[in-house]
């Protein structure tokens, strides 16, 4: 993801349209699309579901004037702002645990309460912790690099034209009832994801033409158009057993088929995963170790997932030793937990904070005011990122990260935010003709329009983002601008951003999938003014960005996808799309006697099978946190064809 409690993407996924639908002007209404800004969190990661069309839209002819942020001197590092603490703070993304794992005992985690007993693998209403506990994906997403690697699939490869994905299955995997995993299970799972009328994941399969079982360990997925993101975002969905669901599925006519309403009391959920479903109560679920797991079985005997939405109760349970791992946790929620014995993991997450500029504000006397590159340059220089990183995040944020593409394999690390520089910001505005003509402390443009800015944000957004926005006003005042931040309830926010569009900036937090899916945020063809299935809130239009999206759509190798996304990031940073606020870290609280924890960008508590209870031992010297993981053969798509 990595907001665990908001990672119910179902309504959002159903609202988003595939590239083909967008190109044809078909899609959900604008109100439904507002969920893109409200809870872009993923079922294990968040944002847009699929990426896949009949070619990208033609680049818009009128690109916004270039507004390249001014290069600034590197900021002087500040002292570590973390309070004095008894916690062991772990920043390494691949920590090495000393000692041998110990078997036995019970692991206790919390999950979201809603739909606790609804095990539909296609609707995915449950907290995502539940299906990932007993089910496995074909493709594993590397915990640090977010690149795909083998899991239930032993190999995969693309055809030369990028229209066929060939997948070879492992032959040593069995379901919890002892029957073998087959290609029929894979075919059924993918077709159910695509065709279930209640599916949260149907848009992942928008370009799938057909699914062909070649033999007992080989399956081909044939596409209408190349869809390189499929391996990242769809092939890592859980695979479920055809035999368990097929009879109910085929009892209904095509178009009316669904797994919603299945009777799991009569037929308890079956998977191939490390944990077996063992029972349920009103407020918790119990799983036991799968001793026959094809990989490494869990070290604990039992896993108990308890429904609890009250964050204070979660933290209190951890403090009292009644919960072993709690996530997510905010630095501002820690309070006296800093004084507790335990472990605090600072986990990298696929989360970005930003505020998109509106280049067509009908409420502004100069509707296209934000097209002025000097104004955008000055505003980004007036953001004291180091200040809020220290005061609001205790340093647990990469405030220098530019853009919204958080995936390490795709992010351009060469792009960084400028240092806080009020003097330079004022100089730029002076040179661009923004003057305080009446001495009221606020600048006006050549038309006499006052630099009076409005930023809208949903009032249910992450508290840290709201706090960042609240701090901007003082700094903007120092460059002769007034900023009003309007926190709006979800229904009114939908109308405001997508219909009347009266604002200068709109702020979001987004949590992303393993592959980039926010083409509709940047692309001119997805301008909400002309495309009701779009997201682009501010009429952003840049020919180079549109061309990069088109190039990404046609790519299926990681190398080509990365190259296209680097072009997109550079173009959207040169012709500044919005204010970048950085990539916040996830905080994960782990009890002092829990060993083996390691962060996972996709879902921070995915690796429950690796945990055990044991005494703390002195760890050997650890390497520095991995900023840009080296791509290994294991973490990369198969280069050799599947036979």
URURPE-V278386 format. One record per pair of residues at least 4 apart in sequence whose ideal C-beta (glycine too) atoms are under 7 Angstrom apart, sorted by the first residue. I is the first residue (numbers start at 1). J is the second residue. Records with the same first field share a line. If there is no record, write none. Layout:
# URURPE-V278386
I: J ; J
This chain:
# URURPE-V278386
1: 7 ; 41 ; 42 ; 44 ; 45 ; 46 ; 511 ; 603
2: 328 ; 349 ; 350 ; 351 ; 511 ; 586 ; 604
3: 7 ; 41 ; 328 ; 462 ; 511
4: 327 ; 328
5: 112 ; 309
6: 39 ; 41
7: 41 ; 42 ; 43 ; 46 ; 128
8: 125
9: 13 ; 41 ; 42 ; 43 ; 46 ; 200
10: 14 ; 123 ; 124 ; 125 ; 200
11: 15 ; 35
12: 16 ; 35 ; 36 ; 39 ; 40
13: 49 ; 200 ; 201 ; 203
14: 200
15: 28 ; 32 ; 33 ; 35
16: 48 ; 49 ; 203
17: 21 ; 22 ; 26 ; 27 ; 28 ; 203 ; 533
18: 50 ; 52 ; 53 ; 203 ; 206 ; 207
19: 23 ; 51 ; 52 ; 53 ; 553
20: 24 ; 53 ; 54 ; 206 ; 207
21: 26 ; 27 ; 206 ; 533
22: 27 ; 520 ; 525 ; 526 ; 531 ; 533
23: 53 ; 54 ; 57
25: 531
26: 533
27: 532 ; 533
28: 32 ; 33 ; 533
29: 532
30: 498 ; 499 ; 528 ; 532
31: 494 ; 498
33: 498 ; 535
34: 38 ; 493 ; 494 ; 497 ; 498
35: 39
36: 40 ; 535
37: 458 ; 497 ; 506 ; 508
38: 458 ; 460 ; 490
40: 46 ; 47 ; 510 ; 511
41: 46 ; 511
42: 46 ; 47 ; 511 ; 512 ; 513
43: 124 ; 128
44: 128 ; 132 ; 602 ; 603
45: 350 ; 511 ; 512 ; 513 ; 514 ; 602 ; 603
46: 510 ; 511 ; 512 ; 513
47: 510 ; 511 ; 512 ; 513 ; 517 ; 518
48: 517 ; 518 ; 520
49: 201 ; 203 ; 204 ; 233 ; 517
50: 203 ; 204 ; 206 ; 233
51: 227 ; 229 ; 515 ; 516 ; 517 ; 519
52: 206 ; 207 ; 225 ; 227 ; 229
53: 225 ; 553
54: 225
55: 550 ; 553
56: 546 ; 549 ; 550 ; 553
57: 523 ; 524 ; 525 ; 546
59: 543 ; 546 ; 547
60: 524 ; 541 ; 543 ; 546
62: 541
63: 541 ; 542 ; 543 ; 575
64: 359 ; 371 ; 540 ; 541 ; 542 ; 575
65: 371 ; 373
66: 373 ; 574 ; 575
67: 373 ; 376 ; 377 ; 575 ; 576
68: 574
69: 377 ; 380 ; 418 ; 573 ; 576
70: 377 ; 381 ; 418 ; 424
71: 418
72: 418 ; 419 ; 421 ; 424
73: 419
74: 419
75: 386 ; 419
78: 386 ; 390
80: 395
81: 390 ; 394 ; 395
82: 89 ; 394 ; 395
83: 338
85: 338 ; 339
86: 339 ; 340 ; 341
87: 338 ; 340 ; 342 ; 343 ; 344
88: 343
89: 344 ; 346
90: 95 ; 343 ; 345 ; 346
91: 346 ; 625
92: 622 ; 623 ; 625
93: 144 ; 348 ; 599 ; 625 ; 626
94: 144 ; 598 ; 626
95: 598 ; 622
96: 619 ; 620 ; 622
97: 595 ; 596
98: 617 ; 618 ; 619 ; 620
99: 614 ; 617
101: 299 ; 596 ; 612
102: 299 ; 612 ; 613 ; 614
103: 299
104: 301
105: 300 ; 301 ; 613
106: 300 ; 301 ; 302 ; 304
107: 300 ; 303 ; 324 ; 608 ; 611
108: 304 ; 306 ; 322 ; 323 ; 324
109: 129 ; 305 ; 323 ; 324 ; 325 ; 605
110: 306 ; 308 ; 314 ; 323 ; 326
111: 127 ; 129 ; 130 ; 305 ; 307
112: 127 ; 309
113: 307 ; 308 ; 309
114: 125
115: 125 ; 126
116: 126 ; 285 ; 307
117: 280
118: 125 ; 126
119: 126 ; 264 ; 269
120: 125 ; 259 ; 260 ; 262
121: 131 ; 135 ; 238 ; 240 ; 259
122: 192 ; 193 ; 196 ; 198 ; 199 ; 200 ; 201 ; 259
123: 198 ; 199 ; 200 ; 260
124: 131 ; 200 ; 201
126: 130 ; 131
128: 132 ; 603
129: 133 ; 305 ; 605
130: 285 ; 305
131: 135 ; 238
132: 238 ; 603 ; 606
133: 273 ; 275 ; 287 ; 303 ; 608
134: 269 ; 271 ; 273 ; 275 ; 276 ; 277 ; 287
135: 238 ; 239 ; 240 ; 271 ; 272 ; 273
136: 151 ; 152 ; 238 ; 239 ; 271 ; 272 ; 273
137: 151 ; 152 ; 236 ; 237 ; 238 ; 239
138: 151 ; 152 ; 153 ; 167 ; 186 ; 235 ; 239
139: 148 ; 151 ; 153 ; 231 ; 235 ; 236
140: 149 ; 150 ; 151 ; 236
141: 146 ; 148 ; 232 ; 236 ; 514 ; 602
142: 146 ; 147 ; 149 ; 635
143: 598 ; 599 ; 600 ; 601
144: 408 ; 601 ; 626 ; 629
145: 408 ; 409 ; 629 ; 631 ; 635
146: 350 ; 407 ; 408 ; 409 ; 514 ; 601
147: 409 ; 558 ; 631 ; 635 ; 636
148: 231 ; 232 ; 236 ; 637
149: 634 ; 635
150: 154 ; 155
152: 169 ; 170 ; 173 ; 181 ; 239 ; 272
153: 167 ; 168 ; 169
154: 168 ; 169 ; 170
155: 168 ; 638 ; 642
156: 165 ; 166 ; 167 ; 231 ; 637 ; 638 ; 642
157: 166 ; 638 ; 640 ; 641 ; 642
158: 162 ; 165 ; 556
159: 163 ; 164
162: 226 ; 556
163: 222 ; 223 ; 226
164: 220 ; 222
165: 221 ; 230 ; 231
166: 218 ; 220 ; 641 ; 642
167: 219 ; 642
168: 217 ; 218 ; 642
169: 181 ; 183 ; 186 ; 217
170: 294
171: 217
172: 294
173: 181 ; 272 ; 294
174: 178 ; 179 ; 180 ; 181 ; 272 ; 292
175: 179 ; 181 ; 241 ; 270 ; 272
176: 270 ; 271 ; 276 ; 290
177: 270
179: 243
181: 185 ; 272
182: 216
183: 187 ; 213 ; 216 ; 217 ; 218 ; 219
184: 188 ; 213 ; 242
185: 189 ; 239 ; 241 ; 242
186: 190 ; 219 ; 239
187: 191 ; 211 ; 213 ; 219
188: 192 ; 242 ; 246
189: 193 ; 239 ; 240
190: 194 ; 205 ; 211
191: 195 ; 211
192: 196 ; 249 ; 259
193: 199 ; 201 ; 202 ; 204 ; 205 ; 237
194: 202 ; 205 ; 208
195: 257
196: 257 ; 258 ; 259
197: 256 ; 257 ; 258
198: 258 ; 260
201: 237
204: 233 ; 234
205: 234
207: 223 ; 224 ; 225 ; 227
208: 221 ; 223
209: 222 ; 223 ; 224
210: 222
211: 219 ; 221
212: 219 ; 220 ; 222
213: 219
214: 218 ; 219 ; 220
218: 642
223: 227
226: 554 ; 556
228: 555 ; 556 ; 557 ; 561
229: 233 ; 515 ; 517
230: 234 ; 235
231: 235 ; 637
232: 236 ; 513 ; 514 ; 515
233: 513 ; 514 ; 515 ; 517
236: 514
240: 245
241: 270
242: 246
244: 267 ; 270
245: 249 ; 259 ; 262
246: 250
247: 251
248: 262
249: 257
252: 256 ; 257
263: 267
264: 268 ; 269
268: 277
269: 277
273: 290
274: 290 ; 293 ; 297 ; 298 ; 609
275: 287 ; 288 ; 289 ; 290 ; 298 ; 303
276: 287 ; 288 ; 290
277: 287
278: 286 ; 287 ; 288
279: 286
280: 285
283: 306 ; 307
284: 304 ; 305 ; 306 ; 307
285: 305
286: 302 ; 304
287: 302 ; 303
288: 301 ; 302
289: 297 ; 298 ; 300 ; 301
290: 297
291: 297
293: 297
296: 609
297: 609
298: 608 ; 609
299: 611 ; 612
300: 611 ; 612
303: 608
308: 313 ; 314
310: 314
311: 315 ; 333
312: 316
313: 317
314: 318 ; 323 ; 326
315: 319 ; 326 ; 333 ; 337
316: 320
317: 322 ; 323
318: 323 ; 326 ; 589 ; 591
319: 337 ; 340
321: 591
324: 591 ; 594
325: 588 ; 589 ; 590 ; 594 ; 597 ; 605
326: 589
327: 586 ; 588 ; 604 ; 605
328: 586 ; 587
329: 333 ; 587 ; 588 ; 589
330: 463 ; 464 ; 587
331: 393 ; 394 ; 396 ; 587
334: 338
341: 592
342: 589 ; 590 ; 591 ; 592
343: 590 ; 592
344: 587 ; 589
345: 588 ; 590 ; 597 ; 599
346: 396 ; 585 ; 587
347: 585 ; 586 ; 588 ; 599 ; 604
348: 585 ; 599 ; 601
349: 584 ; 585 ; 586 ; 601
350: 406 ; 407 ; 511 ; 512 ; 601
351: 406 ; 509 ; 511 ; 583 ; 584
352: 404 ; 406 ; 510 ; 583
353: 465 ; 468 ; 509 ; 581 ; 582 ; 584
354: 404 ; 508 ; 578 ; 579 ; 580 ; 581
355: 455 ; 505 ; 506 ; 507 ; 578 ; 579
356: 505 ; 506 ; 537 ; 538 ; 577 ; 578
357: 370 ; 376 ; 505 ; 538 ; 577 ; 578
358: 370 ; 501 ; 503 ; 504 ; 505 ; 506 ; 537 ; 538
359: 368 ; 370 ; 371 ; 538 ; 539 ; 540
360: 367 ; 368 ; 539
361: 367 ; 501 ; 502 ; 503 ; 504
362: 367 ; 501 ; 502
363: 502
364: 369 ; 504
365: 447 ; 449
366: 445 ; 447 ; 449
369: 375 ; 445 ; 449
370: 375 ; 376 ; 504
372: 376 ; 432
373: 377
374: 378 ; 428 ; 429 ; 432
375: 379
376: 380 ; 576
377: 381 ; 428
378: 382 ; 425 ; 428 ; 429 ; 479
379: 579
380: 417 ; 418 ; 576 ; 579
381: 418 ; 421 ; 424 ; 425
382: 422 ; 425 ; 475 ; 476 ; 478 ; 479
383: 420 ; 472 ; 475 ; 579
384: 388 ; 420 ; 475
385: 389 ; 399 ; 400 ; 417 ; 420 ; 582
386: 390 ; 399 ; 420
387: 391
388: 392 ; 393 ; 468 ; 471
389: 393 ; 395 ; 397 ; 399
390: 395
392: 464 ; 467 ; 468
393: 397 ; 464 ; 584
396: 584 ; 585 ; 587
397: 582 ; 583 ; 584 ; 585
398: 582 ; 583
399: 417 ; 582
400: 416 ; 417 ; 582
401: 582 ; 583
402: 415 ; 416 ; 417 ; 573 ; 580
403: 415 ; 569 ; 572 ; 573 ; 580
404: 510 ; 518
405: 410 ; 411 ; 516 ; 565 ; 569
406: 411 ; 512 ; 583
407: 411 ; 512 ; 514 ; 516
408: 628 ; 629
409: 558 ; 562
410: 516 ; 562 ; 565
412: 566 ; 569 ; 570
413: 628
415: 569 ; 570 ; 573
417: 580
421: 425
422: 426 ; 478 ; 479
423: 427
424: 428
425: 429 ; 479
426: 430 ; 479
427: 431
428: 432
429: 434 ; 443 ; 479 ; 480
433: 445 ; 446
434: 443 ; 445 ; 451
435: 443 ; 444
436: 440 ; 441 ; 442 ; 443 ; 480
437: 444
441: 480
442: 450 ; 451 ; 452 ; 480 ; 481 ; 482
443: 451 ; 480 ; 481
444: 448 ; 449 ; 450 ; 451
445: 449
451: 480 ; 481
452: 482
453: 476 ; 481 ; 482 ; 483 ; 504 ; 505
454: 484 ; 486 ; 503 ; 504
455: 469 ; 483 ; 485 ; 503 ; 504 ; 505 ; 507
456: 486 ; 488 ; 493 ; 496 ; 497 ; 503 ; 506
457: 461 ; 466 ; 469 ; 485 ; 487 ; 507
458: 488 ; 490 ; 493
459: 487 ; 488 ; 489
460: 490
461: 465 ; 466 ; 509
462: 509
463: 467
464: 468 ; 584
465: 469 ; 507 ; 509
466: 470 ; 487
467: 471
468: 581
469: 485 ; 507
470: 485
472: 476 ; 483
473: 477 ; 483
476: 481 ; 483
477: 481 ; 482
488: 492 ; 493 ; 496
489: 493
490: 494
492: 496
493: 497
494: 498
495: 499 ; 500
496: 500 ; 502 ; 503
497: 501 ; 506 ; 537
498: 528
505: 578 ; 579
506: 537
513: 517
514: 602
516: 552 ; 565
518: 522
519: 523 ; 549
520: 526 ; 534 ; 535 ; 536
521: 535 ; 536
522: 536 ; 540 ; 545 ; 549 ; 568 ; 572 ; 577
523: 536 ; 545 ; 546 ; 549
524: 536 ; 541 ; 546
525: 531
526: 531 ; 534 ; 535 ; 536
527: 531 ; 534 ; 536 ; 539
528: 534 ; 535 ; 536 ; 537
529: 539
536: 540
540: 577
542: 546 ; 571 ; 572 ; 575
543: 547
544: 548 ; 567 ; 571
545: 549 ; 568 ; 571 ; 572
546: 550
547: 551
548: 552 ; 564 ; 567 ; 568 ; 571
549: 553 ; 568
550: 554
551: 555 ; 564 ; 567
552: 561 ; 564 ; 565
555: 560 ; 561 ; 564
557: 561
558: 562 ; 636 ; 637
559: 563
560: 564
561: 565
562: 566
563: 567
564: 568
565: 569
566: 570
567: 571
568: 572
569: 573
570: 574
571: 575
572: 577
586: 604
588: 599 ; 604
590: 594 ; 597
592: 616
593: 613 ; 614 ; 615
594: 611 ; 613
595: 611 ; 612 ; 614
596: 610 ; 611 ; 612
597: 611
598: 607 ; 610
599: 604
600: 604 ; 606 ; 607
602: 606
631: 635 ; 636
632: 636
638: 642
